[in-house]
C-alpha cells in the first residue's frame, strides 16, 4: 500500500508527495502523512464509493429518461409510471449521496 498524504488546508489526499496541492495550490509543507489505519480506510472505501457514484449516475439517467416520458405524455398509465420512476430515482440518488457524505465524514474518501 502506498503512503497517503492529506492537505491540511483543503483535505485533498495524495498518493506520495507532491510539490503543491492540485486542489488549492498550497505547497507541500501543508501536507501530513496519514496513519496506516487512515490510509487503509481510504483504500478499502474506494470500491464502495465508486459503486455509489455509479448508482448516482444511473439514477440521473433514469430521471432524464423518465422526464422524456413525462413530456411525451402518451397516456395516464405511462405518465404515472414515468413520474414514479423519476421520484424513485431521486430517492436512490439522494441515498447514495448521503452514504458518500457519511464516508467523507469518517475519513473514507
Secondary structure as the mmCIF struct_conf table of DSSP 4:
data_model
#
loop_
_struct_conf.conf_type_id
_struct_conf.id
_struct_conf.beg_label_comp_id
_struct_conf.beg_label_asym_id
_struct_conf.beg_label_seq_id
_struct_conf.end_label_comp_id
_struct_conf.end_label_asym_id
_struct_conf.end_label_seq_id
STRN STRN1 UNK A 4 UNK A 7
TURN_TY1_P TURN_TY1_P1 UNK A 8 UNK A 10
STRN STRN2 UNK A 13 UNK A 15
BEND BEND1 UNK A 16 UNK A 16
BEND BEND2 UNK A 19 UNK A 19
STRN STRN3 UNK A 20 UNK A 20
TURN_TY1_P TURN_TY1_P2 UNK A 22 UNK A 24
STRN STRN4 UNK A 27 UNK A 27
HELX_RH_3T_P HELX_RH_3T_P1 UNK A 28 UNK A 30
STRN STRN5 UNK A 31 UNK A 33
HELX_LH_PP_P HELX_LH_PP_P1 UNK A 34 UNK A 35
HELX_RH_AL_P HELX_RH_AL_P1 UNK A 36 UNK A 72
HELX_RH_AL_P HELX_RH_AL_P2 UNK A 76 UNK A 105
TURN_TY1_P TURN_TY1_P3 UNK A 106 UNK A 107
#
